[in-house]
């Protein structure tokens, strides 16, 4: 069995849509010392590919971070296999709020860190984390005036966030970690509440803040995903408003009916996140259904012209495409469609 996906997206989606069983989309992570991560990566790939698992998994010497889709007939087998690793015993799962074609292939990558913080190894003790709060306790702490911090990137908080939360204007976690410490200066003895999508970024942040002298650091257990489930199960009032950005084919999960932003093209109220259909551009932006139809899912007329080209011409353009840089990435997550030029223009090639 090849230890990587060798099929096109179109073929994978065709096979996915032909399935006769349901799937469960879950995420999980654990900071734990792992040995021989390359061997572990291959072992996980062989087993999970055979089970039909799809998704994105990072393994590093500091632990594992996974967002996956598991066939329901294989769920018990999957859990038993995962728990057979001592490092992954009793791994808690966060179950997705929505579950529509979240992933279409299996990708397992070895990384230096499961969440890149840009700091030297051993800079702080990542196991010395803050207190984990359930949804009810988190709500109560908010009502008592605790400082709430969103540990996600700006494009995530744009479509949904907790009421009154600090939402740093950053594009990466390593930018945010240091910025949040500075933003909280003077609050070392006050109660701080952290939240993110599933908890993995808050885990590191809480340890980092404790290392820098913050005394009362708390994090939302299971992140926004678990919070949404608990709110529904316990009949709580959701203090999170809008949608929850997720890193898979769904792009976002609806948590409340609140819409916090607007279409980047017509400015109508909308929070539907899409990637430009021109894969060389891939700009992440908000687009309403009307503009999506008018622009063929593209961010600009330039990109619309590119996707109208014969597929062979598009492939030739992609072959001549320069490697993406961080500045290109930043442009891809900060849409400014009124004033900015497209990320890639026809005359570049």
C-alpha positions in Angstrom: 0.0 0.0 0.0 1.4 3.4 -1.0 1.9 5.6 2.1 0.3 8.7 0.5 -2.8 9.6 -1.5 -2.2 9.0 -5.2 -5.7 9.9 -6.5 -7.0 13.2 -7.8 -9.4 15.2 -5.8 -12.1 14.5 -8.3 -11.6 10.7 -8.0 -11.5 10.9 -4.2 -14.8 12.9 -4.1 -16.4 10.5 -6.5 -15.5 7.5 -4.3 -16.6 9.4 -1.2 -20.0 10.3 -2.6 -20.5 6.6 -3.6 -20.2 5.4 0.0 -23.2 3.8 1.5 -22.3 4.3 5.1 -22.1 7.3 7.4 -19.0 9.0 8.7 -18.0 10.7 12.0 -15.8 13.8 11.9 -13.7 14.2 15.0 -10.6 16.0 16.2 -8.2 15.1 18.9 -4.7 16.1 20.1 -2.3 15.3 22.9 1.0 16.8 23.9 3.1 13.8 24.7 6.7 12.8 24.0 6.8 10.5 20.9 9.7 8.5 19.7 10.6 7.6 16.0 7.8 9.7 14.6 8.6 8.7 11.0 7.9 5.1 11.8 4.8 6.0 13.8 3.6 8.1 10.8 3.9 5.2 8.4 2.2 2.8 10.9 -0.7 5.1 11.4 -1.1 5.6 7.6 -1.2 1.9 6.9 -3.8 1.2 9.5 -6.0 4.2 9.0 -6.0 3.9 5.2 -7.1 0.3 5.5 -10.0 1.5 7.7 -11.0 4.2 5.2 -10.1 7.1 7.5 -9.8 10.5 5.8 -8.3 13.7 7.3 -5.3 15.7 8.2 -2.9 14.5 11.0 0.3 16.1 12.3 2.8 14.0 14.4 5.9 15.5 16.1 8.1 14.6 19.0 5.8 16.8 21.1 2.6 14.9 20.3 -0.2 14.5 17.8 -2.9 16.7 16.3 -5.6 15.3 14.1 -8.8 16.2 12.3 -10.3 13.2 10.7 -13.4 11.5 9.2 -14.0 7.9 10.3 -16.4 5.4 8.6 -19.0 4.6 11.3 -18.7 0.8 10.7 -15.0 1.2 11.5 -15.4 3.5 14.5 -14.9 0.8 17.3 -11.9 -0.7 15.4 -10.4 2.8 15.0 -10.8 3.6 18.7 -9.4 0.3 19.8 -6.4 0.7 17.5 -5.6 4.2 18.7 -5.9 3.3 22.3 -3.5 0.4 21.8 -0.7 3.0 21.8 0.3 3.8 25.4 0.8 7.5 24.4 -2.8 7.7 23.1 -4.7 5.8 25.7 -8.1 7.2 26.5 -7.7 10.0 24.0 -10.7 12.4 24.2 -12.5 13.2 21.0 -14.2 16.4 19.9 -17.1 15.5 17.5 -17.9 17.9 14.8 -21.2 19.9 15.0 -21.8 19.3 11.3 -20.5 16.4 9.2 -20.8 17.0 5.4 -17.8 15.9 3.3 -15.3 17.2 5.8 -12.3 15.5 4.2 -11.6 13.7 0.9 -8.1 12.2 1.4 -5.8 11.0 4.2 -2.7 13.0 4.9 -0.3 12.3 7.8 2.7 14.7 8.1 5.7 14.7 10.3 6.3 18.2 11.8 8.7 19.8 14.1 5.8 20.9 16.2 2.1 20.0 16.1 1.4 23.7 16.6 4.3 26.0 15.5 5.1 28.6 18.1 8.3 29.9 16.6 10.2 29.4 19.9 13.2 27.2 20.7 12.4 23.7 22.1 12.3 23.8 25.9 11.6 27.5 26.1 8.7 26.7 28.4 7.0 23.6 29.9 4.1 22.8 27.6 2.7 20.3 30.1 2.2 23.0 32.8 -1.1 24.1 31.5 -4.0 26.2 32.8 -7.3 25.0 34.2 -9.8 23.4 31.8 -13.4 24.8 32.0 -16.6 23.3 30.7 -19.1 25.4 28.9 -21.1 26.3 32.0 -18.0 27.4 34.0 -16.7 29.3 31.0 -20.0 31.2 30.7 -20.0 32.0 34.5 -16.4 33.3 34.4 -17.3 35.5 31.4 -20.3 36.9 33.4 -18.0 37.6 36.3 -15.8 39.8 34.1 -12.9 37.6 33.2 -10.7 38.6 30.2 -11.5 36.4 27.2 -8.9 35.9 24.5 -9.5 34.3 21.1 -6.3 32.2 20.2 -7.2 31.8 16.6 -6.2 33.8 13.5 -8.0 36.9 12.3 -9.9 35.1 9.5 -11.3 32.6 12.0 -12.5 35.2 14.5 -14.0 37.3 11.6 -16.9 34.9 11.2 -17.5 34.0 14.8 -16.2 34.8 18.3 -17.2 35.0 22.0 -18.9 38.2 23.1 -16.4 40.8 24.2 -13.4 38.7 23.4 -10.0 40.1 22.5 -9.4 39.0 18.8 -5.8 39.6 17.8 -5.2 40.8 14.3 -2.8 38.0 13.3 -2.3 35.4 10.6 -0.3 32.8 12.5 -0.2 31.3 16.0 3.5 32.2 16.5 2.6 35.9 15.9 -0.3 35.6 18.2 1.5 34.0 21.2 3.8 36.9 21.8 1.2 39.5 20.9 -1.3 38.1 23.4 1.3 38.2 26.2 1.9 41.9 25.5 -1.8 42.6 25.2 -2.4 41.1 28.7 0.4 42.9 30.4 -0.8 44.2 33.8 -3.4 41.3 34.1 -1.0 38.8 35.5 -3.1 38.4 38.7 -6.5 38.5 36.9 -8.6 35.6 35.5 -7.8 35.0 31.8 -10.0 32.8 29.6 -8.6 31.3 26.4 -10.4 29.6 23.6 -9.7 28.2 20.2 -11.3 25.6 17.8 -10.6 22.4 19.6 -8.2 23.3 22.4 -4.8 22.5 21.0 -3.6 26.1 20.6 -5.0 27.1 24.0 -3.0 24.3 25.6 0.3 25.8 24.5 -0.9 29.4 25.2 -1.9 28.6 28.8 1.5 27.0 29.4 3.3 30.0 27.8 1.4 32.5 29.9 1.9 30.6 33.1 5.6 30.5 32.3 5.5 34.3 32.1 3.9 34.8 35.5 0.1 34.7 34.8 -1.5 33.2 37.8 -5.1 32.4 36.8 -5.1 31.0 33.3 -8.1 29.0 32.1 -9.0 27.4 28.8 -12.2 26.2 27.2 -12.2 22.4 27.4 -12.5 20.9 24.0 -12.6 24.4 22.4 -15.6 25.8 20.5 -16.5 22.4 19.1 -17.1 20.9 22.5 -18.7 24.1 23.8 -21.3 24.0 21.1 -22.3 20.4 22.1 -22.5 21.3 25.8 -24.6 24.4 25.1 -27.1 22.3 23.2 -27.1 19.3 25.6 -27.5 21.5 28.7 -29.7 24.2 27.3 -27.2 26.9 28.0 -27.1 30.4 26.4 -24.4 30.5 23.8 -22.0 33.3 24.4 -20.2 32.3 21.2 -21.8 34.1 18.2 -21.7 33.2 14.6 -19.8 30.4 12.9 -16.8 28.3 13.8 -14.1 28.2 11.2 -12.8 24.6 10.6 -9.8 23.4 8.6 -11.5 21.0 6.3 -13.9 20.9 3.3 -16.8 22.4 5.3 -14.8 25.6 6.1 -17.2 26.5 8.9 -19.8 25.1 11.4 -22.9 27.1 12.2 -23.0 27.7 16.0 -25.7 30.5 16.2 -27.7 32.4 13.5 -25.7 35.6 14.1 -23.8 36.8 11.0 -20.9 39.0 12.0 -19.4 40.0 8.7 -20.1 40.7 5.1 -19.4 39.6 1.5 -16.1 40.9 0.4 -17.5 41.6 -3.1 -20.9 43.2 -2.6 -20.8 44.1 1.1 -24.1 42.3 1.8 -24.4 40.6 5.2 -22.8 37.1 4.8 -20.2 34.9 6.6 -19.8 32.1 4.0 -16.0 31.5 3.7 -14.7 30.2 0.4 -11.4 29.8 -1.4 -11.0 31.3 -4.9 -11.7 28.6 -7.5 -8.5 29.6 -9.2 -6.2 27.3 -7.4 -3.2 29.4 -8.2 -4.8 32.2 -6.2 -6.7 30.3 -3.5 -7.7 33.5 -1.7 -9.7 32.9 1.4 -12.6 35.3 1.5 -16.3 35.8 2.3 -18.6 35.4 -0.7 -22.4 35.4 -0.9 -24.3 33.0 -3.2 -25.1 35.8 -5.6 -21.5 36.9 -6.0 -20.4 33.2 -6.1 -22.7 32.6 -9.1 -21.7 35.9 -10.8 -18.0 35.4 -10.3 -18.0 31.6 -10.8 -16.6 31.2 -7.3 -13.6 33.5 -8.0 -12.3 36.6 -6.2 -11.6 38.7 -9.3 -12.3 38.9 -13.1 -8.6 37.9 -13.6 -9.1 34.6 -11.7 -12.5 34.1 -13.5 -10.6 34.3 -16.9 -8.0 31.8 -15.7 -10.5 29.1 -14.7 -12.3 29.6 -18.0 -9.1 28.5 -19.9 -8.8 24.9 -21.2 -7.5 22.6 -18.4 -4.2 22.0 -20.2 -3.5 25.8 -20.3 -4.3 26.0 -16.6 -1.9 23.2 -15.9 0.8 25.0 -17.9 0.3 28.1 -15.9 0.5 26.2 -12.6 3.8 24.6 -13.7 5.3 28.1 -14.2 3.9 29.4 -10.9 6.6 30.6 -8.4 6.8 28.8 -5.0 4.5 30.5 -2.5 6.1 32.7 0.1 4.8 33.9 3.5 3.8 37.2 1.9 1.7 35.3 -0.6 0.1 33.4 2.2 -0.7 36.6 4.0 -2.4 38.0 0.9 -4.4 34.8 0.7 -6.0 35.2 4.1 -6.4 39.0 4.0 -8.9 39.9 1.2 -9.0 43.5 0.0 -10.8 43.0 -3.2 -11.7 46.7 -3.7 -8.1 48.0 -3.7 -5.7 45.1 -4.0 -4.5 43.4 -7.1 -5.2 39.6 -7.4 -2.6 37.3 -5.8 -1.7 36.0 -9.3 -2.3 37.9 -12.5 -2.2 36.6 -16.0 0.7 38.7 -17.1 2.9 37.2 -14.4 3.4 34.1 -16.5 
